[in-house]
């Protein structure tokens, strides 16, 4: 029963995924018949090891399924996977258009309907909001892109979501800012970006904005991480000479946050830098 439950859960109850997973487990001799009991099956792995094995197999199957779909649907699923698990059509269309993929709400509604039919998505609000049917589906969509292509997607999503969040019409902007800063900080950790002053200041200001939101949620450790990322955007030589005002803002907020965490030695260290 435990074996059956594990396979059912990891394949999301999808009959095709279940059949393929069982076939692969048999081929790998992970699942085999009892010699003395032909109708009884045994597994050579622990349930924890089996879960990992099935997850990898299922993700490969889902990824292959997505890659067989029309190009516009593939791109929509990949981009959506890097937005969040549940997303609105309007947000997805805005981000895709920002990347130069000219699509309309009606076109995306139509192709996402195909994904719903394929059990990849569920419709949260008819024609307006969708969600990945399982976290392994979102992970499979994410795994389709990597390297420079992924860096470009993250760069564009950071810009698009921050612009959308700061727009007056946006009511639920906090998660967009968190996602945007996560993308931009990830790109900065892997590349030489930002190289121009405008991008550098935009990234620092975004880190400050999200750090303030994090403090409002009492997530002080996350705020410290963001503020340090903001400080690291500036060269130590330029930090005080060229970007004095924003550097003071960063350090003052960082000292307040570290004080709230009881890190008094760090507060004294930062005070010495400011003074």
N, C-alpha and C positions, 0 to 999 in steps of 0.2 A: 504493500500500500504506500509506503514511504517513497519507494522508487517511482511508482506511478504518479504520485503527487508532485514529485520533483520534476519529472519530465513534462507533466501537464503545465505546471507553473512556468517553467523556463521556455516552453514553446508557445506560451500564451493561449493554449487550447486550440491553436491552429492545426487542422488535420494534416495539411501538407508539411508544415514544419515538424510536426510530431513524427510523421512517417519518415521524413528525411533524417531527422535526428536519430531515430531508432536504427535505421539502416547504417548510418555512419558509426554508431556505437557498436553494432555487431561486426562491421568490417574491421574496426580497430581492436576487436576482441575484448572490449570493455564490458559488453553485455553478451552473455552466453547461456545456453541451455544447460540445465542440470543433467548430468549423465544418467542418473537413475530415475529422474522425473522429467520426461520429455516436455511436459506442459509447464514446467517451472523454469523461471529465468533468474540468473544471478548477475550481480554487478561486481567487477573487480576493484572499483573505487569506492571511497567513502562518499557520503552524500554531498559533502562540501566540495570534494574534488569533481564529482559528477556535475554539480551545478556549474562550475567553472568551465568544464569541457563542453557542456550543452550550450552555455551562453556564447562561447566562441563560435561554435558551429551555427547556431541560430543567427548570430549577427552576420556571418558570412552569407547565409541564405537571404537575409533581408537586404543586405547591401547589393547582392546580385539582382534581386527583384527590382530594387529602385533603379539600378543602372539600365534595366531593360525598358524603363518607362520613357515617355516623350521628354525631350530635352527641357522644355519649360517646366514640367513637373519635377524633374530631377533637381533643377536649380532652385525651384521654390522650396522643396523639402530640405535641401542642404542649407540654404540661407535661413529658413525657419528654425532649423536645428540649432543654429548659433544665436538665435534671438532668445527663445526660451521654450519650455515644453508646451505651453499653450499660448497662442498668438492670434491677433486679429488680422483679418484680410487687409484692412487699411494700413496697418503697420508693415506687413510683409510687402505689400505693393509699393509703399513709400521707399522701403529699403532697397527693393529690387530696382526701382526707377533711379534711385541715387547711384546705383552701381552701373547704370547705363543699359539695364535690361528693361526695355519699354514694354510694360504690361499694364493691363487695366484690371479694375476690381472684378469685372464680369469674367474675364479670362481666367484669373486666378481662382475665383469661386468654382468655375467649371472644372479645372484640372485638380483642384483639391477634392472635389466630389469623387473623382476617380480614385484618389488615395483613400478616401473613406470606404469606397466599394472594395478596395484591396485590403481593408482592415489595417491600414497604416496610420490613419488618423481617425479621430472621432469628432463629430460636429457638436461643439458646445453650445453655440448660438447659431441657428440656421443661417447659412450664407455669410455670417459675420465673424465668428470665432471658431477656431479649430484647436485641437490638441493632439499630440502624438499618443497613439493608443498604448504604448509601452515605452519605458525608458530605453530598452534595447533597440527600438526602432529609431529613436532620436540619436542614439550612439552610432548606429549603423550609417545614418545619413551624414553624421559628422565625419565619419571615417573615410568618406569618399574623396574629400579634398585634404591636401597637406602642402607643406612647403610654402613656396612663394604665393601660390594661389590662395592658401589659407590666410597668409599674412595680408593679402590684398582684401579678402573678404572681411577680416577683422578690422582693418583700417577703415573701410567704407562703413561697416556697421557701427563702429565707434562714432564716426562723424554723423551718420544719419540719425541714430538713436539720441545722441546728445542734442541735435538740432530739433528733433521731434519733441523731446522732453522739455526743452526751454520754450517751445511754442506756447502761446497763450491758450490755445484750444486743448492742450493736453491736460487731462485730469489725473492720470495715473503715471506721472513721470519718474517717480523714484526708481522703480525697477529698471527703467530705460537708462537712467544715469549710472546705476550700478553695473549694468551690462556693458554700457559704452566704455566706462573707465577700465573694466576688466579686459576688454578687447584692446584698448590702446596701451595699457601697461604691459600686456602680453607682447604686443608688437614691439614696443620699446625694449623689452628684455631680449629680443631675438635679432634686432636690426639696429642700424645707426640712427633710425628715426627717433625723435624729430630733429631735423637739421636746420630748419628755418625758424626765425623768431616767432612768427605767428602761430605755427603748430606747437612750438614749445610752450608758449604762454597758454594756449588753449588746453593742452594736456595738464599743465599745473593747475589751472583754474578748475578743471573738471575734477582733479584729485581733491582739491579743497572743498568744492561743492559737495562731493559724495562723502568726504570725511565729516562734514557738518551734519549731513543726514544720518550718518552712522552714529554720531554722538547723540543725536536726537532719539535714536533707537537703543541707546545705552550700549552700543557695540564699539567700545573704546579701543579695543585691540585692532579691529579692522580700520578704525580711523587713524591710528598710529601708522599702520602699514601704508595707508594711502598718502599720508603727509610725508613720510620718508621717501616714498616714490616721487612725490612732487619735488622735494628738495634735490633728489638725485638727478632730476632733469637738467639742472644747471651745473655747469662746470664750477669747481670751487673758486676759480679766479674771477668768474663773472658774477657769481652769486650775489655778492655784496655791492660790487661796483655798478653793474648794469641792471640788476633786477632787485634792487634794495627793498622797495616797498612790498613786493609780493613775497620776498624772502623773509622779511620781518613778520608778515602775516602768517606764513607757514610755521615759523619757529614759535611764535606766540601761541598759536593754536596747538602745536605739538607739545609745548610745555604744559599748557592747561590740561591736555588729555593725559599726558604722563603723570601729572600730579594726581588726577582722578584715579589712576591705577596704582598710586602709591609708589611710583618709581622716582623717589626724591633725588637719588644720585644722578639720574639722567636729567632731571630738571635743572640741577646745579650745573651740569656739564653744558646744557644748551644755553643756560643763562650766561655762562662765560663766553660762549661764542657770540651771543647777541651784544653783550656789553663790550 
